[in-house]
Amino acid sequence: MSSQPAIKIPQFKSISLLRKLARVVKDHIKSCRAIRQYRLEEKQFIEAGGTSRFPHYSHYPCLTDKNASIPFERHYFYHPAWACRVLRDISPVIHIDISSIFSFAGNISAFFPTIYYEYQPPKVELEDLSADRIDLCALTFPDNSVQCLSCMHVIEHVGLGRYGDPLDPDGDLKAASELARVLAPNGHLLYVSPMAEFPRLEFNAHRVYSYSQVLSMFPTLEVVEFACVRDDETQGGLIRHASENLLKGQVNACGCFHFRKPA
């Protein structure tokens, strides 16, 4: 009976567990303080007559919104903002988006007719926006047929089963090949994924790519622009026309590529 090679599964370290427990305790203390403050402010508000104009009163505690500034998820704020600016310059007759954040498709449909495709398509009724189902690993478009296409923060998930798709270690490579296949000569592809200096797989959440890995997935396309959002807010916001050297030392950056297929 042949022996199978051992697969090393990362083990949780004691220090990692202690850090997680410390965060849990810290969050619990913070929550208790927030609840006490909520009760105090509710009492003050009622005593000031704040409920006199509303016959129906109920509780809807919002305990985590008192911040010095509005928090936001950097990847998902900056990469659609980047894509909108690129599309403004391209000004497509029609745009096709495959599984990017859905609000992006809704926003750009105000300016360009947009077709949104998703493995789990939403039901939507909005002028100049339609949605349909598609398998990114087997696109139904003919070769060289799509003039303007986006697929952002998607490919890194394909084949990991997270969204109900079949497990496939090469799912991301197949998806990238399909995007390049259907793109028309002189056509534009906007691609976004997590990036780092050194690539890694975090099962079953996503893959994180190096700059060279992304280029190797699209060998027939040329890079018009690479934009980058580095790890944290102290390292700037969206950096356009960036150098790949900005990925040095990064572990969870966001890479935005504007590709074009040569004529």
Summary of the structure (lengths in Angstrom):
residues: 263
radius of gyration: 23.1
end to end distance: 54.9
largest distance: 80.2
contacts: 707
relative contact order: 0.11
helix: 33%
strand: 23%
